[in-house]
Structures are given as structure tokens and as C-alpha cells.
Amino acid sequence: MRTSRKVALIVVAVAVVAATAAFVLICRRGGAQSATRDKKPYLVQKNAAASAVKYLQDASASDAKTKKKGRGVPGRLAAADEDGIFRDSDGKPYGPEDQKILAAAAAAIEKDDLELARSLAEKALASDNSELRLAVVDALGWFGEDAMAELTPFLSDRDSEVAEAAVSHWKDALQEIEEDGMKAGVVEMSLKALADKDLLEDVADELIGIDELAAIQVIANVIEVGSDSAVAAVKEVYDNITGEKWSGVDAAEEWLQENYTSDDDDE
């Protein structure tokens, strides 16, 4: 009788231990799954509440009017002769409309007038005068990050000197931007506007070393709508950042969930 009771107690004890172990295992699995389910998505393609990328047009008006004193007047800046007339290298005066734009480009720098410089961009892009486009590029470059949106189309200028000047100003301005989200937005905007393969690769490389979430969000955004060359450039950068080949948004989101630590996670 006692033996039967002992056996019964042992069976019950084993059952309890087994049930407890199973319960703990289920809780652990469930907890892990729950934690994964409760983890907020990072990428907007996976329904993140907000993008980590910010854009220049989102900057406040006060930020956009920041003065850029102390840059020094660009050495290439077109200057009028003593009679106030702008002339080409052969001494021939430019036409009346070009005279106005060249004078305005010089005045934008002299007076630190950001809006004046911005107003010249569209006119310069339509001009066949490369000296005029160069003068406007230098005027825009004077204002750094505040004129990057207007400067971007000149990165692909048909004249190599103008394009090189624009790239130089663009890179200098990018270094002024302290916030990675805003820097990522500038890079994204440029990647969507450029056509030159080498330049696309150079611009895409600017994503390396900034906040990984912002960088990967730009990569996902460009892959959705970018040119073939832009997509190839950002996929190469994704490989550099993650050590993995791009295989889709799901995989990118999974990589972020496993490797990225946000400020919210630290709290």
C-alpha cells in the first residue's frame, strides 16, 4: 500500500515538473515571440510610425535664414569690370539678361541674401552660359546647407567645371549638417536627381558612417523609385553597412531589429 502511494507521488511529482518545464518553455517562446511582435517596425515600408529621414524642406524658416559669414568669396566668382559690365574671356560683354543674373549672383554673396541666390538657380539651369551657371553655383555654395536643394541639379551640369564646383560645394555643405536624419534626406534627394554613375556612387557612400536606421531607410526609399544606377549604388552601400546582400525590405527590417539600438531602446 505504501509502495503504491510512493509510486503515485513520484508520478505526480514528475508530471508537475514536466508541466512546469513545459510552461516555462512555452512562456519563453511566447515571450520571445511577443517581444518580436511588440517591437515597433523601423522602416516606413514596414509601417513605422515615422521615417528616420528628414528633408531640407522640413527645416524651420529660421534655420533657412542662417547666415554663413566667414566663408570667403569664391575665387572663381565672376566679377564685373570697372565699368560694371560682365565680359567673357575674350572681353565681349554678356547680354542684358546675363548681366542681371551675374550681378545678382555677386550681390547675393556680398549682401548674404539667401533668397536672392535661390531665385537665380532656375534661370541659371536654363542658361547656355557656363560662366553664368558657375557664378550662380558659387553663390549657392556660399550658403552651404541652406541652398543644397537648389545646388543639387548642378551636380550633373553639362560643363565639367560647373559640375565639379557644385560637387565641391555640396560635399562641404553636407559636412555642416550635424543631424544624421537631415543628412540622409539630402543624400536621398541627390540620389534621386543624379544620373552619373560615378557621382551616384560617391554620393551613396555618404550614407556610410551615419545613423544606420536613417541610412537603411534611404536605401529602401531609393530602391523603390530610383534609377538602375542609383539602386545599384545603394545596394553596394547596404552590403557595406550590414555585411549582407540586399534581399528585400523584410530582410532589412530583420537586420535592424537584430542589430540596431534606437534611443528609445536605451530608455
N, C-alpha and C positions, 0 to 999 in steps of 0.2 A: 504494500500500500504506500509506504513511504517512498519506495523506489519509483513508483508510477507518478507520485506527486513531484519528485525531483525532476523527472523527465519532462513533465508538463511545464514546470517552472523554467527549465532550460529552454524548452521550445518557445515559450512566451518571451523569454529574455532575448533569444536570437531574433525572434520576429520583431521585437521592439527595436533592437539595434539595427536590423536591416531596414526597418521602416524609417528610422531616424536618419540613417545614412542616405536612403533614397530621397528623403525630404530635403536634406541638406544639399544633395546633388541637384535636385530639381530647382531649389531656391537659387543655387549658384548659377545654374544655366539660365534660369528665368531672370535672375538679377542681371546677368551679363547681357541677355537679350533685351531686357527692359532698359538697361543703361544705353544700349545701342539705339533702341527705338526712341528714347528720350533725348538723345543727343541732337541738338539742333543742326540742320544742314548748313554747310558753309557756302556752297556755291548757289548763285541765283538760279542756275539751271536745275538745281535740286530743291528749289523753293526756299532758299534762305530769305529771311525777313528783309535783309538789305544787302547791297553789294559792298564789298570791301574797297571797291574802286570809286574814286571821286574825280569829278571833272572840273576843268577850269571855269566853266560857266556857272558852277555851283559856288564859286568863291564870292565872298561878300563884296559889295561895291567899294567899301572902304579899303579892302585888300587890293582891289584892282587899281586904286589910285595911289598906291605906294610909290614914292619917288625913288629913283635909282641913282642918286648922286654919287660922284666919285668913280664912275666907270672910265672916264677919259674918252674924248671924242675919237671915234674910229679913224684910223689912219687913212682909210680909203675914201672917207666921206667926200662926196662931190662938193666942190666949193666954187662959188661964183667968182668971176674976175673982178677987178677993181670997179668996173662999171656996173656990177651987179648982174651980169649976164653969164649963164652957164654955157660952156662950149665943150665940144668933143675934143679928142686928142689932136685933131687937125686944125683946131681953132675955129671950127664952124659952129655958130650958135644953134642950140636946140630950138625946136619950135615953141610957140607960145604956151601950149598946154604942158609940155615937158618942163618948161621954165617954172611954171606954177608948182608942179609936183616936186621938182628938185629943191625949190626954195622952201616948200612946206616941210620936206624931209629934214633940211638943215634947221629949220625953225623948231621942229618937234624936239630935236635934241637940245638946242640952245635954251628953249623955254621949258624943257621937261614936260612936254604936252603929250601924254599917252594917247588921248583920244584923237589928236591930230595924226599921230603916227599910224594908229589903227585905220583911220579913214583913207589912208593912202594905199593900203595893201591891195584892194581890188583893182584900183586904177593901174597900179604897177604890174600886176599879173597880166593885164590886158595889153601892156605896152611891149613894143618890139625893141625898145631902147634898153639894152642890158646895163648901161651905166645908171640909168634911172632906177631899174629894179635893184641894183646893188645899193644905191643910195637909200632906198626905202627899206631894204633888208637891214642895213646898218642902223637905220632909225628905229626899226622894230627891235633889233637886238639890244639897243640901249636900254630898253625897259625890261629885259630879262623875261621872267616867267609870266609877267602880266601881258605880254604880247605874243606868247608862244602859239596861240591858236591862229593868229594872222601870219606868223612866221612859217608855220608848217608847210603850206603849199610850195614855198620857195625851196624846200629841201630837194625837190625834184626839178628845179629850174633847168631849162634847156641850155643855159650858159653855165659852164663848169665853175667859173669864178663866183658867180652868184650863188650856185648851189653849195659850194664849199663854204662860202661866208655864212649862209643860212645854217648849215650843219654846225659850224663852229659856234655861232650864237645860240643855237638850240641846245647844244650839249652844255654850254656854260650856264644857260638858264635852268636846265634840268637840275644841275647841282645846287641851285639856290633853293629848290623845293625840299623842305625838310620832312614833310608828311609823305609816307610811302604810298598811301591811298591816292593822293593827288598826283604823285609822280607816276604811278601806274596808269592813271587816267590819261596823262599826257602821252605816255608811250602807246597806249591803246589807240588814241586818236591819230597818232602819227602812223602807226602800223596800218591803219585802215585807209590812209591817204596816199601812202607811198607806193611806187611801182618798181623802183630799182632794187634788184635782188641783194646786192652787197649792202646797200644802205638799210634795207629791211633787217638784215642780219645784225648790223651794228646797233640799230635801234632796239631790236628784240633783246639783245644782250644786256640792255639797261635794266631788264627785269631781274637779272641775277644779283642776288645780294640784298634785295628789298624784302619786305614782309611777304612770306610765302603765300599767304592767302590772297593778297592783292595780286601778286604775280600770276598765280594759277587761275584766278578769276579772269584776268586779261587774256590769258592763253585760251581759256574756254570761250570767251567772247569773240576773239579773233577767229578761232576755228569755225565758229558758227557762220560768220559772214565775210571773212577776209578773203583776199585773193589767194591763189595757189601758192605764190611765193611767200606771202605773209604767213600762211598756215604752216608751210614747211619751216619757216624761221622760228615760229613759236613752239613747234613740236620739238625742235632741237633744244630749245631753252628748257622745255619741260623735262626732257631727258637729263639735262644738266642739273636742274633743281632737285628732281626726285630720284634720279638714278634708274628711272623706268621709262620705257617707251610709252608714248601716248596711246591709250587704247579706249578712250571714251570718257565721258563725264562721270559715269558711275565709278570707274577706277580712280579718277582724280579725286572724287569726293571721299572714296575709301582711304586713299593715301592721306588726305588731310585729317580725316577722323583718327587715323592711327598715329600720325606724326606731328600734327600742328597743335600748338598750345596757344589758345587765344587769351586775351586779358581777362575775359570772363571766367575761363577755366582756372585762372590763378587765384580768383577771389574765393 
